[in-house]
């Protein structure tokens, strides 16, 4: 289990990138980490991996502080958005690094190299962006970590590679009781297979929890009016999109109570619209004053 308590991090003593963040990520789960650009997702992943040290607060993994803890770090694989590699290194040479420090599975490594049709002896600088990503994904799965941290994991992957990755992550969680934390701008990808989530906004974890359960507490409605509706009349909504006299509203809470508030505005008609994780995220962020 990963426990983050009152976490704060800033760079060069400037404005906090992360501030007073507290969240618990359960074992055997796929945790989707989402937020706008610059919200602190990558910084949080680096802190969890022990690459950086927090200015304040704690990150506990299985009850132990992760920073400078080699035993815990051996259970973690962090794949950043733009991983570093030397000019002429090949996949085999990268694998040598992990063979020396982790319980590295040659079988898994070769399986994914073949699946992605990658030449392990060629310098990866000659690979496309997606192929480079596939090399590091192959390494990550071969390391067999208990905690796998993926920053923009789907970036550059074609649809078949994305499907293969999602199936592999699900198998890792199910068979090895692993935990995956994955950040992505593709929220529809995350919705497919994440069971828990966290939304970061301006350095704070504004909400987190069970993805399916929380999505059932947020509703989207469309209503038409015979007049212009003032924004002040819709303060119970997380987000509002107005097109003339047609209004789309996203709101959190009891469905019947939300409907009653809409009906009190005397709409010509009102209907519920299916909502996805991306719309829930937009509603949560807009409710806090961003991009209104």
N, C-alpha and C positions, 0 to 999 in steps of 0.2 A: 504494500500500500504506500502511496505517495501522499505525504501531508505537507502542505504549504501553509505557514503560519506567519501572518503580519509581515509579509515580504516587501522589501523596498530596495530599489536599485536605481542609481543615477550614474551618469557619465560626467566626469570632470566637475563634479559638484554642482551640476546644473539641474534643471527641472527633473524630477523623478520620472524615469521611464516606467517603472512599476512602483505602486504605492499601496501599502497596507493590504496586500493581496492575501487572501486566505481561501483555500480550497482543498478538498480531499479527493483523490483519484483512486477508486477502488481497484483491487486486484482483478485479474481476468476480465478486463474491459477494453473497449476501443473508445478512447476519449477524443472527441473532435474539438480542437482549439481554434476559435474563429475570432476575427477582429479586423478592423480597417487597417490599411497600411500605416505603420508606425505606432500601432497600439501597444506593442511590447511582446508579441507572440514569440519571435525569435529569441529575444532576451530571456524570456521565461524558460524556453527549452534549453538554452545554454546554462542557465542556473540549475535546472533540474539535473542536467548531465554532469554537473560539477566542473564545467569548463571555466565558469566565472563564480565569484563569491558575492553573495548579497551584502548590501550595506547594513541591512537590518532584517531581523526575522529568521526563520528556520525553514529548511527543506529537509524533511526526514523521509528516508526510504527504508521501509521495513524497520522503522524505529531508530535509524541511525542517520547522523548528519552525512550528507553526500560529499561535501567539499573535502578534498585531499583524503578520501576514504577509498583506498584501492580495492578493498573487498567488494564494496558496493558498486564501484565503477565497472568492475568486471561483469556485472549483471546488466549493464546499460550499453546500448548502441545509439549514438546520436548521429543522424544523417542531416546535415544542414542543407539549406537551399542551394548553396554553391560550395560544395566540398573542395578542399584543397588537394592538389596532387602535383607532383613534379613533372617536368616537361616530357620525359620519355618513359614514364612508368606505365606498366601494363597491368591487367587485372591479376595475373599470377603474382606479380611483385607486391601489389596491394594486399593480396591474401596472405602473403608471408608475414606481414605485420600482425595480423590477427591470429595466425596460427601460433605465434609465440606467446600470446597473452590471453587467448580465449579457448573455450572448448569448441574449436572450429570444425564444422562438418564438411569434409570434402565432397561427400555425396550430394548434399544440398547445394553447395556452390556449383558443382558441375551440372547438376540438374537445371539450375536457372540459367547458367551460361548457354546451355543447349536450347532451352526454351526460348531465350531471347536471341539466339543465333549470334552470339558474341565470340570473337576470337580472343582468347585469354592472353595471347602472346603479342598482340598489336598494341602500340602506344595508344592510350585512351584519348590523348589530345586530338587524334584523328577521327574520333567518333562524333556523331551528332549529339546534340544536347540530350535527346531521349535515350540514346545508347549509353551515354555516360551515366545517366540516372539508373539505367538498368544494371550497370556494373555495380554500383554502390548498393542498390537494392539486393542484388545477389549476395554481396558481402554481408549486409545486415542480417539477412535470413540465415546465412551459413553460420554466423556467430552464435545464433540461438540465444539471444539475450532474454532475460526476464522482462526487461523494460526497453521498449523500442520507441525512440523519439524521432519523428519524421517531420521535417519542415518543408512544406509545399511538395509533398511526396508525389503528386500526380503530374507535376509540371514537366512537360516535354514527353510524357508517355502517350503512346497511341491507345486507342480503345481496347485492343486485345491485351496490351501490357497492363493497363489499368485494371481490367477484370482479373487478370492473373495475380496482380498484387493484392487486390481486395480478398480474393479467395485464400491466398497465402497468409494474410494477416488474420483472417477469421480462423484458419486452421491452427495458427500459432497460439491464439487465445484459447481455443477449445481444447487442444491436445496438450499444451504445455503450461496452461494457466498463466500465459503471458499477459502483459499490459502494453497497449499501444497508445501513444499520444501523437496525434497527427494534426498538423495545421494545414489548411488549404483555403484558397479563395473559391474553390469549387464546392459550394455548400451542398449542392444536390448529390455530389459524389459522397460526401460525408454522411448525408442522411440515409444513404443506402445501407450502410453497415456499422455506423457508430451507435453505441448504446447509451453513452453519456456525453456531455458537452460542457464547454465553458466559453463564455463570451467576454472578451477583453475590450474595454472601451476607455481610452485615455489613461491607460496604466492600471486600471482596476478591473477585477473580475466581477462584472456587474450581475451576472447570473450563471448558474451552473446546476447540473443535476441529471436526472434521467431524461433522455431526449424524447422518447415516445410519450412518456407521462406528461412532460411539460408542454409538448406540442398540443396535447389534448386540453390544455388550459388556456390556449390562445385561439381566438376566433377572428375570422375575416367576414365582413358583410358588405354588401353593396346596396345602396338605397338611392332612390330618386325623389326629388322634392319639387314643389311648385314655386320655390323661392331659393335665393342664395342663402346657404347656411354659413353662419359665422364660425370661425375656428374656435371661438370661445365657447360655443355650444357643444363642442366635441372634445372637451378636455379629458373625458373618460377614456379616450382612445390613445393607443400607443403611437399610431401613425395614421395619417389621413391623406388620401389622394382625391382631389376634386377636379372633375371635368365638367365644367358648366354646372348643372344642377344634379349631376350624378356623383355620388360620393362613395369611395371605398374606404372602409374603416377596419383597422386591426386593433383588437382590444384583449386584454388579459382579465380573467375572472370567471364568474359564473355566467354561463351562456344566457340563461333566462333574464338575469339582471341586466346584462348588456343589451339584450333585445328590448327590454322595457325602456331603457334610456333612449334607444333609437326611436322607438314608437312614440315617446313623449315629444319628439320633434315633428310628428305628424308627416311621415314620408308618404309618397304616393304608393311606393312598394318597397319591400326590403327582402333580400335573399342572402343566404349564407353561401360563401364561396370556398372551395377547397384551398388549403394553405400548405405551403411547404416550409422547410427549415430556413431557406434563404429569406423568405418573407418574414418569418418570425425574427430572424436576426436583424433585418432592416427595421422592423418595428421596435425592437429593443433599443437599437442605437439611436433612432430618431426620437424615441421617447425621452432620451437623455440630452437632447438638444443638438445632435450632430446631423448636418445635412437637411435641416428643416427648410 
